[in-house]
Amino acid sequence: MTTTHLLPRTDPAAHGVDPAVLARLVGQLDQVRDVHSLMVLRHGAVVAEAWWDPFRAEEPHRMFSVSKSVTATAVGIAVAEGLLTTADRVVDLLPDDAPSDPGEHLAAMTVRDLLTMTSGHGTDTMNFTLRNLRKPGTSWARDILAAPVLHTPGTRFVYNTGATYLLSAILHRLTGERLLDWLTPRLLAPLGITGATWEQCPRGIDVGGYGLTLTTEQLAVLGQLWLQRGRWGSEQLVPGAWVDEMTAAQVPNGPDEKPDWEQGYGYQFWRCRHDAYRADGAFGQFCVVAPALDAVVVLTSGTTDTETELVAVLDALQQMSDGGTPADGSSPAGTSSGAPWTPDDTLAVDLPQGAASTMMAALVEGSTFVLADHAVEPPTGHGDEPGPGSPDDHGRELLRWHAVAVRHHGAQIALAWTTDEGEPWHEVRCGVGRWTTSQVELAGEAVDVAGAAAWTDHDTLALRLLWRGTPFALEIELVFGGDGEGRHVEVAVDQNVSFGPTALLRATGLGV
């Protein structure tokens, strides 16, 4: 985790940014449920930052497909070091995983085709690894290279996380190191980025297309590096020509009803309107770079309303003036000329609104409600990156509760559950009207969460559990009934965002 600032802070007006524009942007983002953080850079300095409670500046956040842009940056460094070229064939670079008879299309596939998502596949090839995601010794690369290559490589854009994984696997083979370790002395350490993590496949290869965790400011530093064409201080960490090539529109990616998803695709970067480009991760992880304005905007969140977020950011960028001193390619340093803009009022992720207790709360206090057998569609975090209620490798539903109980502890409301008869109870305490942080076991692992709860009606208790550092939240509702005495309960648990179904649990139970 970062404990000191990596970038200077400065007064936005000194860099041609009207604070009213920033206030308007935050106001628009605050209307989108579950925005977590915002950072705006102009001329290499932070001119605005905002954090939605309980998210904090020092906490890393899952960046999802923003990881792809970092992988492409690593490829550029490897090309500069002479390890490979964009014209190299994939089957030559991964000979142990390629089929013995690859077929014409697979044989023609190049590194450039992987970078531009024009590998020739008709779908995301990560789908071919799903049943083997966590099996020891599994070769994701072999699964992906065995997938049908329906089209001539280089001719058709199909968003494909498997293509990015192959890039990481290629670098792993060529360097003999996992991608994160290889990148650290070449990129991360010179930028002052420490504590980054990257999820790995069972063979120890960094996933490449997702799985990278960074703080908001660390991502902003990468955005500033891309803006400065790979230069940081006196060092050219990434060739400038590669950054130009990587962030230019290399292939068409339309048509799409959302205009900023049809402006062209580079090497693992999306083009935007207004001559901007972005690293883009699921559920609202953005690093938007606007070279003409010498500006970078970083956003983390947990929403499906990503178009609203991106439009708000681009509109705010267009309202920036041309004032201030442009960056000269050196890394930001020195003292700031003032404080950056921050919101006047405390921002907070949406939490349940209601009372700390009701007459029903007293009736159900401490009672155990045993739930009837229940089954739901297994939700997913990424299809390949799990969320709180994802199935395990055998398809067993992880969010299965045998019994639940509600307990009140002063200004806190606690939800307790057990997954089976005789199994240990798990309890999470939630604040009323505020977030309370704790750790609880979810999906078989200890998870840092923030919880909030309230009685939204005389018989209805609503709780939200945010999985810290991720977009995911559990939405829990318990409705008590039975002649007004709370003898039975209806339980509904949903996930706020998912690549699959969001309904995790529907069950009824009786008090004992």
C-alpha positions in Angstrom: 0.0 0.0 0.0 1.1 3.6 -0.6 1.8 5.6 2.5 3.0 8.8 0.8 1.8 10.7 -2.2 3.3 9.7 -5.5 2.0 12.9 -7.3 2.0 16.5 -6.2 -1.2 18.2 -5.2 -2.1 21.6 -6.5 -4.8 24.3 -6.8 -6.9 23.5 -9.9 -7.3 27.1 -10.8 -3.6 27.4 -11.2 -3.8 24.8 -14.0 -6.8 26.2 -15.8 -9.4 24.0 -14.2 -12.6 25.6 -12.8 -13.5 24.1 -9.4 -17.1 24.3 -10.4 -16.4 21.8 -13.2 -14.9 19.4 -10.7 -17.9 19.9 -8.3 -20.3 19.2 -11.1 -18.4 16.0 -12.1 -18.5 14.7 -8.5 -22.2 15.6 -8.3 -22.9 13.6 -11.5 -20.8 10.6 -10.3 -22.5 10.7 -6.9 -25.8 9.9 -8.7 -24.2 6.7 -10.0 -24.6 4.0 -7.3 -21.3 2.6 -5.9 -18.6 5.0 -7.2 -15.6 4.5 -5.0 -12.9 7.0 -6.0 -12.0 9.8 -8.4 -8.7 11.5 -9.1 -8.1 14.3 -11.7 -4.6 15.2 -12.9 -3.7 18.3 -14.9 -0.2 19.1 -16.1 1.2 16.2 -14.0 -0.4 17.3 -10.6 -3.5 16.2 -8.8 -6.1 18.9 -9.0 -9.0 17.0 -7.5 -9.6 13.8 -5.5 -12.6 12.3 -3.9 -13.3 9.1 -1.9 -16.6 7.6 -1.2 -16.7 6.2 2.3 -15.7 3.5 3.2 -13.1 3.4 0.4 -9.7 4.9 1.2 -6.8 6.3 -0.7 -4.3 3.8 0.6 -6.3 0.7 -0.2 -5.6 -1.2 -3.4 -8.5 -1.9 -5.7 -9.1 -4.7 -8.3 -8.7 -3.1 -11.7 -10.1 -5.9 -13.9 -9.3 -5.2 -17.6 -7.3 -2.1 -16.9 -4.7 -4.9 -16.4 -4.7 -5.4 -20.1 -3.2 -2.0 -20.8 -0.4 -2.7 -18.3 0.3 -6.0 -20.1 0.5 -4.2 -23.4 2.9 -1.7 -21.9 5.1 -4.7 -20.8 5.0 -6.1 -24.4 6.3 -2.7 -25.6 9.2 -2.9 -23.1 10.0 -6.5 -24.2 9.9 -5.4 -27.9 12.4 -2.7 -27.1 14.7 -5.2 -25.4 14.6 -7.4 -28.5 12.7 -10.3 -26.9 10.0 -10.4 -29.6 8.3 -8.4 -32.3 4.7 -7.8 -33.1 5.0 -9.9 -36.2 6.2 -13.0 -34.4 3.8 -16.0 -34.6 2.1 -17.1 -31.5 2.7 -20.8 -32.2 6.4 -20.2 -32.4 6.4 -18.3 -29.1 4.4 -21.0 -27.2 5.5 -24.2 -28.9 4.8 -26.4 -25.9 1.1 -25.3 -25.8 0.4 -25.1 -29.5 -1.4 -28.0 -31.3 0.8 -30.2 -33.4 -1.3 -29.3 -36.4 -2.4 -25.7 -35.7 -4.4 -25.1 -38.8 -4.0 -22.2 -41.2 -5.6 -19.4 -39.1 -3.9 -20.3 -35.8 -0.5 -20.7 -37.6 -0.9 -17.2 -39.0 -1.8 -15.6 -35.6 0.7 -13.0 -34.5 1.5 -11.0 -31.4 -0.1 -7.9 -33.0 -3.3 -9.9 -33.5 -3.4 -10.6 -29.8 -2.7 -7.0 -28.9 -5.5 -5.7 -31.1 -8.1 -8.4 -30.2 -8.2 -9.6 -33.7 -6.9 -13.1 -33.0 -9.5 -14.7 -35.3 -11.5 -16.2 -32.5 -15.2 -15.9 -32.6 -15.6 -15.5 -28.8 -13.6 -14.7 -25.6 -11.3 -17.7 -25.4 -11.2 -17.5 -21.6 -14.5 -19.5 -21.9 -12.4 -22.5 -22.8 -10.5 -22.4 -19.5 -13.5 -22.2 -17.1 -13.7 -25.8 -16.1 -10.0 -25.8 -15.5 -9.5 -22.5 -13.7 -8.2 -23.8 -10.4 -6.9 -27.3 -11.3 -3.2 -27.7 -10.5 -1.1 -28.0 -13.6 -3.8 -26.8 -15.9 -2.5 -25.1 -19.1 -4.7 -22.2 -19.9 -2.6 -21.5 -23.0 -3.2 -25.0 -24.3 -6.9 -24.6 -23.8 -7.0 -21.3 -25.5 -4.8 -22.4 -28.5 -7.1 -25.4 -28.9 -10.1 -23.2 -29.4 -11.5 -22.8 -32.9 -10.0 -19.9 -34.9 -12.9 -19.1 -37.1 -11.6 -16.0 -38.9 -8.4 -14.8 -40.6 -6.3 -13.2 -37.8 -6.2 -9.4 -38.1 -9.6 -9.1 -39.8 -12.2 -9.0 -37.0 -12.3 -7.4 -33.5 -13.6 -9.7 -30.8 -12.9 -8.7 -27.2 -10.9 -11.6 -25.9 -9.3 -11.8 -22.4 -7.7 -15.1 -23.5 -5.6 -13.2 -26.0 -4.2 -11.0 -23.3 -3.4 -14.1 -21.2 -1.4 -15.5 -24.1 0.6 -12.3 -24.2 1.4 -12.7 -20.5 2.3 -16.4 -21.1 4.6 -15.4 -23.9 6.4 -12.9 -21.7 6.6 -15.4 -18.9 8.3 -18.0 -21.2 10.7 -15.4 -22.8 11.8 -13.8 -19.5 11.6 -16.8 -17.2 9.7 -14.6 -14.7 6.1 -13.8 -13.8 5.0 -10.6 -15.5 4.7 -8.6 -12.2 8.2 -9.5 -11.1 9.7 -8.7 -14.5 7.9 -5.4 -14.7 8.8 -4.2 -11.2 12.4 -3.0 -11.9 11.6 -1.8 -15.4 8.3 0.1 -14.7 6.8 -0.1 -11.3 9.8 0.7 -9.1 10.9 3.7 -11.1 7.3 5.1 -10.7 7.3 4.5 -7.0 4.6 1.8 -7.2 4.8 -0.8 -4.5 2.5 -3.5 -3.2 0.8 -4.3 -6.5 -0.5 -7.8 -6.9 -1.5 -9.8 -9.9 -3.6 -13.0 -9.9 -2.0 -16.0 -11.4 -3.2 -19.1 -13.2 -2.5 -22.6 -11.7 0.9 -22.7 -13.5 2.0 -19.4 -11.9 1.5 -17.2 -14.9 0.1 -13.8 -14.3 -3.4 -13.7 -15.8 -2.6 -10.5 -17.8 -6.1 -9.7 -18.9 -7.4 -9.1 -15.3 -6.3 -9.6 -11.7 -4.0 -6.6 -11.2 -4.6 -4.6 -8.0 -3.4 -1.0 -7.6 -4.4 2.1 -5.6 -6.2 4.9 -7.3 -3.1 7.0 -7.3 -0.9 4.3 -8.6 -3.2 3.9 -11.6 -3.1 7.7 -12.0 0.7 7.5 -12.1 0.5 5.0 -14.9 -1.9 7.3 -16.7 0.5 10.2 -16.4 3.3 8.0 -17.7 1.2 7.1 -20.8 0.4 10.8 -21.2 4.1 11.6 -21.1 4.7 9.0 -23.8 6.6 6.6 -21.5 9.0 9.1 -20.0 9.4 9.6 -16.2 12.0 12.1 -15.1 15.2 11.5 -17.0 14.2 7.9 -17.8 12.4 6.6 -20.9 10.7 3.7 -19.3 8.5 2.8 -22.3 9.5 3.8 -25.9 7.5 6.9 -26.9 6.7 5.4 -30.3 5.2 2.3 -28.6 2.9 4.4 -26.4 1.8 6.3 -29.6 1.2 3.0 -31.4 -0.4 1.4 -28.4 -2.9 4.2 -27.8 -3.8 4.9 -31.4 -6.9 3.4 -33.1 -5.3 0.3 -34.7 -8.5 -1.6 -35.6 -12.2 -0.6 -35.9 -14.3 -1.9 -33.0 -17.8 -0.8 -34.0 -20.7 -0.6 -34.5 -21.8 -0.1 -30.9 -24.8 1.9 -29.5 -22.4 3.5 -27.0 -20.2 6.0 -29.0 -17.1 5.6 -26.7 -17.0 1.9 -27.4 -16.8 2.3 -31.2 -13.9 4.9 -31.6 -11.3 2.2 -32.4 -9.1 -0.1 -30.4 -5.4 0.1 -30.0 -3.1 -2.4 -28.2 -5.3 -3.2 -25.2 -6.5 0.4 -25.1 -9.9 1.9 -26.0 -10.2 5.1 -28.0 -12.7 7.7 -26.8 -14.3 10.8 -28.3 -12.5 14.1 -28.1 -9.2 12.4 -29.1 -8.8 10.7 -25.7 -8.0 7.1 -24.9 -8.6 4.9 -21.8 -7.6 1.8 -19.9 -11.0 0.2 -19.1 -12.0 -2.3 -16.5 -15.3 -4.0 -15.7 -17.8 -2.2 -13.5 -16.3 1.2 -13.8 -12.5 1.1 -13.4 -11.2 3.8 -15.7 -8.0 5.6 -16.5 -8.9 8.2 -19.1 -6.0 10.1 -20.8 -6.6 13.3 -22.8 -3.3 14.4 -24.4 -4.7 17.5 -25.9 -5.7 18.8 -22.5 -2.6 17.3 -20.7 -5.1 15.6 -18.3 -5.7 12.2 -16.7 -8.9 11.1 -14.9 -9.0 7.9 -12.8 -12.2 6.3 -11.5 -12.9 3.2 -9.5 -16.4 1.9 -8.8 -18.8 -1.0 -8.8 -21.5 -0.3 -11.3 -22.9 -1.4 -14.6 -23.7 2.2 -15.5 -20.2 2.8 -16.9 -21.4 4.8 -19.9 -22.9 7.5 -17.6 -19.5 7.7 -15.7 -17.5 8.0 -18.9 -19.7 10.6 -20.5 -19.5 12.7 -17.3 -15.7 12.4 -17.3 -15.3 13.3 -20.9 -17.7 16.3 -20.6 -15.7 17.6 -17.6 -12.5 17.3 -19.6 -14.0 19.3 -22.4 -14.8 22.1 -20.0 -11.2 22.5 -18.9 -9.5 25.6 -20.1 -6.1 25.8 -21.7 -4.6 27.6 -18.8 -1.6 26.6 -16.6 1.8 25.2 -17.6 1.8 22.0 -19.7 3.9 19.0 -18.6 7.4 18.9 -20.1 7.8 15.2 -20.0 9.5 15.1 -16.6 8.1 13.3 -13.6 6.0 15.5 -11.3 8.1 16.8 -8.4 8.5 19.7 -6.1 6.1 21.3 -3.8 2.5 22.0 -4.8 1.2 25.5 -5.4 -1.9 24.8 -3.3 -4.4 22.2 -2.2 -6.4 20.2 -4.8 -10.2 20.4 -4.9 -12.0 18.0 -2.6 -15.8 17.8 -1.9 -17.2 20.0 0.8 -19.5 17.3 2.1 -18.6 13.7 3.0 -19.3 11.3 0.2 -20.4 7.7 0.9 -21.3 4.6 -1.0 -25.1 4.1 -0.9 -26.2 2.4 2.3 -29.6 1.3 3.7 -31.8 4.0 5.1 -34.1 3.4 8.1 -34.3 2.8 11.8 -31.9 1.1 14.1 -34.7 -1.0 15.6 -38.4 -1.8 15.5 -40.9 -3.8 17.6 -40.2 -6.7 15.2 -36.5 -6.3 15.9 -37.1 -7.0 19.6 -39.2 -10.1 18.7 -36.5 -11.7 16.5 -33.5 -10.7 18.5 -31.1 -13.6 18.8 -33.6 -16.2 17.4 -32.3 -18.8 15.0 -34.1 -19.2 11.7 -33.4 -22.5 10.0 -33.8 -22.1 6.2 -35.5 -24.6 3.9 -33.5 -26.2 1.1 -32.8 -23.7 -1.5 -30.9 -23.5 -4.8 -30.1 -20.5 -7.0 -28.1 -19.9 -10.2 -24.4 -19.6 -9.3 -23.3 -15.9 -9.8 -19.9 -15.0 -11.0 -17.3 -12.3 -10.4 -15.8 -12.5 -13.9 -16.7 -15.9 -15.2 -13.0 -16.5 -14.5 -12.5 -14.1 -11.6 -14.7 -15.0 -8.6 -17.0 -12.7 -6.7 -18.5 -13.3 -3.3 -20.9 -16.0 -4.3 -19.1 -17.7 -7.1 -19.2 -21.5 -7.5 -16.2 -23.6 -6.8 -14.5 -25.8 -9.3 -17.1 -28.5 -8.8 -20.1 -26.3 -9.3 -21.1 -26.3 -5.6 -22.9 -23.1 -4.6 -20.8 -21.3 -2.0 -23.4 -18.9 -0.7 -25.6 -21.5 0.9 -26.9 -20.7 4.4 -28.4 -23.3 6.7 -29.6 -20.8 9.3 -29.5 -17.1 10.0 -29.9 -14.9 13.1 -30.1 -11.1 13.8 -28.5 -9.6 16.8 -28.4 -5.9 18.0 -25.2 -4.5 19.6 -25.9 -0.9 20.6 -25.6 1.2 17.5 -24.8 -1.8 15.3 -26.9 -4.6 13.8 -25.2 -8.0 13.3 -26.2 -10.7 10.8 -25.0 -14.2 11.7 -25.2 -17.3 9.6 -24.1 -20.9 9.4 -23.6 -22.9 6.2 -24.7 -26.3 7.6 -26.0 -27.8 10.8 -23.2 -28.2 13.3 -20.9 -25.8 11.3 -19.4 -22.6 13.0 -21.4 -19.4 12.9 -20.2 -16.4 11.1 -21.2 -12.9 12.2 -20.7 -9.5 10.6 -21.6 -6.2 12.4 -23.0 -3.4 10.4 -23.4 0.3 11.2 -26.7 2.1 11.1 -26.4 5.2 8.9 -22.6 4.6 8.5 -20.2 2.0 7.3 -18.5 -0.3 9.8 -15.4 -2.3 8.7 -14.6 -5.8 9.8 -13.5 -9.2 8.4 -15.8 -12.1 7.7 -15.6 -15.4 5.9 -17.3 -15.3 2.5 -17.0 -17.9 -0.2 -14.5 -19.8 1.9 -12.0 -17.0 2.5 -11.5 -14.3 5.0 -12.7 -11.1 3.4 -12.4 -7.4 4.5 -15.9 -5.9 4.3 -17.7 -2.8 5.2 -21.3 -3.3 6.4 -24.3 -1.1 6.9 -27.9 -2.0 7.9 -31.2 -0.5 8.8 -34.8 -1.5 9.4 -36.5 -0.1 6.2 -39.9 -1.1 7.4 -41.4 -2.5 10.6 -40.7 -6.1 9.4 -37.9 -5.6 6.9 -34.2 -5.5 7.6 -31.8 -4.5 4.8 -28.1 -4.9 4.9 -25.2 -4.1 2.5 -21.8 -5.8 2.7 -19.1 -4.2 0.5 -16.2 -6.4 -0.3 -13.4 -3.9 0.2 -11.0 -3.3 -2.7 -13.5 -4.7 -5.2 -16.6 -3.6 -7.0 -18.7 -6.3 -5.3 -21.4 -5.8 -2.7 -24.0 -8.2 -1.2 -27.5 -6.8 -0.9 -29.3 -8.7 1.8 -33.0 -8.4 2.8 -34.8 -10.3 5.5 -38.6 -9.9 5.8 -40.0 -11.3 9.1 -43.6 -12.5 9.5 -45.9 -15.0 11.2 -48.9 -13.4 13.0 -46.8 -10.3 13.7 -44.5 -12.3 15.9 -41.6 -12.9 13.5 -42.0 -16.7 13.4 -40.7 -17.0 9.9 -38.3 -15.1 7.5 -37.9 -14.6 3.8 -34.2 -14.1 2.8 -33.0 -12.6 -0.4 -29.3 -12.1 -1.2 -28.2 -10.4 -4.4 -24.9 -9.2 -5.8 -24.7 -5.7 -7.1 -22.6 -6.4 -10.2 -21.7 -9.7 -11.8 -20.8 -11.2 -15.2 -23.6 -13.7 -14.6 -26.8 -13.9 -12.5 -26.9 -11.5 -9.6 -29.5 -13.5 -7.5 -27.4 -15.4 -5.0 -30.0 -16.8 -2.6 -33.8 -17.0 -2.1 -35.0 -18.9 0.9 -37.6 -19.1 3.6 -37.0 -20.1 7.2 -38.7 -20.8 10.5 -37.6 -19.6 13.9 -36.5 -22.2 16.5 
